């Protein structure tokens, strides 16, 4: 065999080996993921993580390698989760409980927290028993977490992936520090500036009629004068306008199952801003939490023979009555404002 032929064969072998080594490595689709969604699979007791990737089903469970193998790809990502009732369990087996304080308790059964979406991957965490939200008072470590009756920037969190299914950390939107657990039953929750083991929590979804069977719906609510209820973004006012902008989008937030008929009217644009009924016959205004003045009973006004209460998203003509003060919501056409009244007035709901 001549030298040139040997050289050609050797070069061909080298090139073949190079091509084999240079073959593109398949990257797990999870690495391309821009938004990770933790949702609820009705067949599971735990939340499952759904990956919104090209070609994927919205309900595709990530119990496979898509979440399990490329853990590093998801570590540190901000997650989008399904709002609802959760057991937030620490590495010590204790769970976050909110009432008059924020504590870690061993027996959480029936006292889980609700995680509410505030838009833009931001969440607020509030008590299952009352309108109390977890609040971070300042930046840095060892800040004690306390309950507050509203949800503003101090009460908002990003949910950060820790690279394993359903294991997350909570980062304060305002201060950028993290929630930290302590060992022991009845211990308080504090902040940390590091992402270590004490900052890891497991999310366990707990079915709830309020957040699963009876979700929130957004409407434009028109008076008999064809004006929309408007909740301002930066002022504690509610008025009426013929505008159809973002401030005229109102959420009917259920406070119990539809059979009880209790709701709060919340801004869809401006976070936790609720319609408030005063005690007397006065102008309606806004509050940043749900207390007794914000609880409203909704009455169907279709004059239908069907006496069953409407299901979620089925409202059309309704009247609103303060649950605590027994006064009705009334539109004042002359001054474009809302006020309380002894008599009911009909409003029409246009579902968004």
C-alpha positions as CSV (number, residue, x, y, z in Angstrom):
1,X,0.0,0.0,0.0
2,X,1.6,3.3,-1.0
3,X,2.1,6.2,1.4
4,X,-0.5,8.4,-0.1
5,X,-3.2,5.8,0.2
6,X,-2.3,5.2,3.9
7,X,-2.4,8.9,4.5
8,X,-5.8,9.2,2.9
9,X,-7.2,6.3,5.0
10,X,-5.8,7.8,8.2
11,X,-7.3,11.2,7.4
12,X,-10.6,9.7,6.7
13,X,-10.7,7.9,10.0
14,X,-9.7,11.1,11.9
15,X,-12.5,13.0,10.1
16,X,-15.1,10.4,10.9
17,X,-14.1,10.5,14.6
18,X,-14.2,14.3,14.6
19,X,-17.7,14.3,13.1
20,X,-18.9,11.8,15.7
21,X,-17.5,13.9,18.5
22,X,-19.0,17.1,16.9
23,X,-22.5,15.7,16.7
24,X,-24.9,18.2,18.4
25,X,-25.6,17.2,22.0
26,X,-29.4,17.2,22.6
27,X,-30.2,19.7,25.2
28,X,-33.2,18.8,27.4
29,X,-36.2,20.9,26.5
30,X,-36.3,22.1,30.1
31,X,-33.2,24.2,29.4
32,X,-35.1,26.2,26.8
33,X,-38.0,26.8,29.1
34,X,-38.9,30.4,29.6
35,X,-41.8,29.9,32.0
36,X,-42.3,27.0,34.3
37,X,-45.8,26.4,35.6
38,X,-46.8,24.5,38.6
39,X,-50.4,23.3,38.1
40,X,-52.8,20.8,39.6
41,X,-53.4,17.4,38.2
42,X,-56.7,16.1,39.6
43,X,-55.4,12.6,39.8
44,X,-52.6,13.6,42.1
45,X,-52.4,14.9,45.7
46,X,-49.3,16.9,44.9
47,X,-48.9,19.8,42.5
48,X,-47.3,18.8,39.2
49,X,-45.0,21.0,37.2
50,X,-46.1,21.8,33.7
51,X,-43.7,22.9,31.0
52,X,-45.1,25.3,28.5
53,X,-42.8,24.4,25.6
54,X,-43.4,24.2,21.9
55,X,-45.3,21.1,21.1
56,X,-46.1,20.3,24.7
57,X,-49.5,19.9,26.2
58,X,-50.4,22.4,28.8
59,X,-51.1,19.6,31.2
60,X,-48.0,17.6,30.5
61,X,-46.7,16.3,33.9
62,X,-43.0,16.8,34.6
63,X,-42.7,13.7,36.7
64,X,-40.3,12.5,34.0
65,X,-36.7,13.5,33.1
66,X,-37.9,16.8,31.7
67,X,-37.8,18.1,35.3
68,X,-35.8,15.3,37.0
69,X,-32.6,15.1,34.9
70,X,-31.7,18.7,34.0
71,X,-32.2,20.0,37.5
72,X,-29.5,22.6,37.1
73,X,-31.4,24.2,34.2
74,X,-34.3,25.1,36.4
75,X,-32.5,26.0,39.6
76,X,-33.1,29.7,40.3
77,X,-35.9,30.2,37.8
78,X,-39.0,32.2,38.8
79,X,-42.0,29.9,38.6
80,X,-45.6,30.4,37.7
81,X,-47.9,28.4,39.8
82,X,-51.6,27.8,40.0
83,X,-53.1,29.9,42.7
84,X,-54.7,27.9,45.4
85,X,-54.4,26.2,48.8
86,X,-51.0,24.8,49.6
87,X,-49.1,23.1,52.4
88,X,-45.8,24.9,52.4
89,X,-43.5,22.4,54.1
90,X,-40.1,23.1,55.4
91,X,-37.0,20.8,55.3
92,X,-37.8,19.9,58.9
93,X,-41.3,18.6,58.1
94,X,-43.1,21.6,59.6
95,X,-45.5,23.8,57.6
96,X,-46.2,27.5,57.4
97,X,-49.2,28.5,59.4
98,X,-50.6,32.1,59.4
99,X,-53.0,33.5,62.0
100,X,-52.0,36.0,64.6
101,X,-48.4,35.2,63.8
102,X,-46.4,33.3,61.1
103,X,-45.2,30.0,62.5
104,X,-44.0,26.5,61.4
105,X,-46.2,23.8,62.9
106,X,-46.1,20.0,62.7
107,X,-49.8,19.4,62.3
108,X,-51.0,21.6,59.5
109,X,-54.1,19.6,58.6
110,X,-56.9,21.9,57.6
111,X,-54.8,25.1,58.3
112,X,-52.9,25.3,55.0
113,X,-52.3,28.7,53.4
114,X,-53.6,30.2,50.2
115,X,-51.2,31.5,47.5
116,X,-52.7,34.3,45.5
117,X,-51.4,35.5,42.1
118,X,-50.6,39.2,42.0
119,X,-49.5,39.2,38.4
120,X,-46.1,39.2,36.8
121,X,-44.9,36.0,38.6
122,X,-45.6,37.7,42.0
123,X,-47.6,36.0,44.7
124,X,-49.0,36.8,48.1
125,X,-49.4,34.1,50.8
126,X,-52.4,34.4,53.2
127,X,-54.1,32.6,55.9
128,X,-56.7,29.9,55.3
129,X,-58.7,31.2,58.2
130,X,-58.5,35.0,57.8
131,X,-57.3,37.8,55.6
132,X,-53.7,37.9,56.9
133,X,-50.8,38.0,54.6
134,X,-47.1,37.1,55.2
135,X,-45.1,40.3,55.3
136,X,-41.3,41.0,55.1
137,X,-40.5,44.2,57.0
138,X,-37.1,45.0,55.6
139,X,-33.9,43.8,53.7
140,X,-31.2,41.5,55.1
141,X,-31.2,38.4,57.3
142,X,-33.2,37.5,60.5
143,X,-36.2,39.7,59.8
144,X,-39.2,38.0,61.5
145,X,-42.1,37.4,59.1
146,X,-45.3,38.9,60.4
147,X,-49.0,38.9,59.2
148,X,-50.5,42.0,57.6
149,X,-54.1,42.5,56.6
150,X,-53.3,43.6,53.1
151,X,-51.1,42.6,50.1
152,X,-48.8,45.3,48.8
153,X,-45.1,45.1,47.8
154,X,-44.0,44.1,51.3
155,X,-46.3,41.0,51.1
156,X,-45.3,39.9,47.6
157,X,-43.0,37.0,46.7
158,X,-41.3,35.4,43.7
159,X,-41.4,31.6,43.8
160,X,-37.9,30.3,42.9
161,X,-37.2,26.8,41.6
162,X,-34.6,24.8,43.6
163,X,-34.0,22.3,40.9
164,X,-36.2,19.5,42.2
165,X,-39.9,18.8,41.6
166,X,-42.1,21.1,43.8
167,X,-39.1,22.3,45.9
168,X,-38.9,26.1,45.9
169,X,-37.8,29.1,47.8
170,X,-39.7,32.4,48.4
171,X,-38.0,35.6,47.5
172,X,-39.4,39.0,48.7
173,X,-40.2,41.2,45.8
174,X,-39.5,44.3,47.8
175,X,-36.3,43.3,49.6
176,X,-34.9,40.4,47.5
177,X,-34.2,38.3,50.7
178,X,-35.7,34.8,51.2
179,X,-37.9,33.0,53.7
180,X,-36.0,30.7,56.1
181,X,-37.3,27.9,58.3
182,X,-36.1,27.0,61.8
183,X,-36.2,23.5,63.3
184,X,-38.9,22.8,65.9
185,X,-42.6,23.0,66.2
186,X,-44.1,26.5,66.7
187,X,-41.0,28.3,65.5
188,X,-41.2,31.6,63.7
189,X,-40.2,32.2,60.1
190,X,-37.3,34.6,59.3
191,X,-35.5,35.9,56.3
192,X,-32.1,35.0,54.9
193,X,-29.9,36.4,52.2
194,X,-28.6,33.0,51.1
195,X,-30.2,30.1,49.2
196,X,-29.3,27.1,51.4
197,X,-31.2,24.2,52.8
198,X,-33.2,26.2,55.3
199,X,-34.6,28.2,52.5
200,X,-36.1,25.1,50.7
201,X,-39.8,24.5,50.9
202,X,-42.0,21.8,49.3
203,X,-45.3,22.9,47.8
204,X,-48.1,20.4,48.3
205,X,-51.3,21.4,46.5
206,X,-54.5,20.9,48.6
207,X,-57.8,20.9,46.7
208,X,-60.1,23.8,47.6
209,X,-63.6,24.7,46.3
210,X,-62.8,28.4,46.3
211,X,-59.7,28.2,44.1
212,X,-60.4,25.2,41.9
213,X,-64.1,24.6,41.4
214,X,-65.0,28.2,41.9
215,X,-62.3,30.4,40.4
216,X,-62.3,34.2,40.2
217,X,-63.8,35.8,37.1
218,X,-63.2,39.3,35.6
219,X,-66.0,41.5,34.4
220,X,-66.8,45.0,33.3
221,X,-69.7,46.0,35.6
222,X,-72.1,48.5,34.1
223,X,-74.8,50.5,35.9
224,X,-78.3,51.1,34.5
225,X,-76.8,54.4,33.1
226,X,-74.4,52.4,30.9
227,X,-71.4,53.5,33.0
228,X,-68.6,51.2,34.2
229,X,-67.5,50.8,37.8
230,X,-63.8,52.0,37.9
231,X,-61.3,51.3,40.7
232,X,-58.4,53.8,40.5
233,X,-54.8,52.6,40.5
234,X,-53.3,55.1,42.9
235,X,-56.3,56.6,44.7
236,X,-58.8,55.2,47.2
237,X,-61.7,56.0,44.9
238,X,-64.4,54.1,43.0
239,X,-66.4,56.0,40.4
240,X,-68.4,55.5,37.2
241,X,-67.1,56.1,33.7
242,X,-68.0,55.3,30.1
243,X,-64.4,54.3,29.6
244,X,-63.5,50.7,28.8
245,X,-59.9,50.7,29.9
246,X,-57.9,48.5,32.3
247,X,-59.1,50.2,35.5
248,X,-62.7,49.2,34.6
249,X,-61.8,45.5,34.8
250,X,-63.3,44.1,38.1
251,X,-62.7,40.7,39.6
252,X,-65.4,38.9,41.5
253,X,-63.4,37.1,44.2
254,X,-65.3,34.3,45.9
255,X,-65.0,34.2,49.7
256,X,-66.7,30.9,50.0
257,X,-68.6,28.5,47.7
258,X,-71.2,30.0,45.3
259,X,-74.0,28.6,47.5
260,X,-73.2,31.1,50.2
261,X,-73.0,33.9,47.7
262,X,-70.3,36.0,49.4
263,X,-67.8,37.9,47.2
264,X,-65.4,40.8,47.2
265,X,-65.1,43.2,44.3
266,X,-61.4,43.6,43.4
267,X,-59.4,45.6,40.9
268,X,-58.1,43.4,38.1
269,X,-55.5,46.1,37.3
270,X,-54.1,47.3,40.6
271,X,-53.5,44.3,42.9
272,X,-55.3,44.1,46.2
273,X,-57.8,47.0,45.9
274,X,-61.3,46.2,47.0
275,X,-64.7,48.0,46.9
276,X,-65.5,49.1,50.5
277,X,-69.0,49.7,51.9
278,X,-69.1,52.4,54.6
279,X,-71.4,52.0,57.6
280,X,-73.7,54.8,56.8
281,X,-75.3,56.1,53.6
282,X,-72.1,57.4,52.1
283,X,-69.9,57.2,49.0
284,X,-68.3,53.9,48.2
285,X,-64.4,53.8,48.4
286,X,-61.5,51.4,48.3
287,X,-59.6,49.3,50.9
288,X,-56.4,47.2,50.4
289,X,-57.7,44.1,52.2
290,X,-60.9,42.1,52.8
291,X,-62.5,42.9,56.1
292,X,-66.2,43.1,57.1
293,X,-66.8,46.3,55.0
294,X,-65.6,44.5,51.8
295,X,-67.8,41.4,52.0
296,X,-70.7,41.6,49.5
297,X,-73.6,39.3,48.8
298,X,-74.5,39.0,45.1
299,X,-78.2,38.6,44.1
300,X,-79.2,37.5,40.7
301,X,-81.7,40.0,39.1
302,X,-82.8,38.1,36.0
303,X,-86.3,37.6,37.2
304,X,-85.9,34.0,36.2
305,X,-87.9,31.0,37.5
306,X,-84.6,29.3,38.2
307,X,-83.9,29.8,41.9
308,X,-80.5,28.1,41.8
309,X,-77.7,30.5,42.5
310,X,-75.6,31.1,39.4
311,X,-72.3,29.2,39.0
312,X,-68.9,30.7,38.4
313,X,-68.8,33.0,35.4
314,X,-72.6,32.9,34.9
315,X,-73.6,36.2,36.4
316,X,-75.3,38.7,34.1
317,X,-77.8,41.0,35.9
318,X,-77.1,41.4,39.6
319,X,-77.5,43.6,42.7
320,X,-74.7,44.0,45.3
321,X,-75.5,44.2,49.0
322,X,-73.1,44.7,51.9
323,X,-73.1,41.6,54.0
324,X,-72.3,43.4,57.2
325,X,-74.3,46.7,56.8
326,X,-77.2,45.4,54.8
327,X,-77.1,48.3,52.4
328,X,-77.2,48.1,48.6
329,X,-74.8,49.4,46.0
330,X,-76.3,52.3,44.0
331,X,-75.0,54.3,41.0
332,X,-75.4,58.1,41.3
333,X,-75.6,59.2,37.6
334,X,-75.4,62.9,38.4
335,X,-72.0,62.7,40.1
336,X,-70.6,59.6,38.5
337,X,-70.1,57.9,41.8
338,X,-71.2,54.9,43.8
339,X,-73.0,55.1,47.1
340,X,-75.0,53.0,49.5
341,X,-78.8,52.8,49.4
342,X,-81.8,51.2,51.1
343,X,-83.1,49.8,47.8
344,X,-81.5,47.5,45.3
345,X,-80.2,48.6,41.9
346,X,-79.5,46.4,38.9
347,X,-76.0,46.1,37.4
348,X,-75.0,44.2,34.3
349,X,-71.8,42.1,34.1
350,X,-69.8,41.7,30.9
351,X,-67.4,38.8,31.3
352,X,-63.9,39.5,30.1
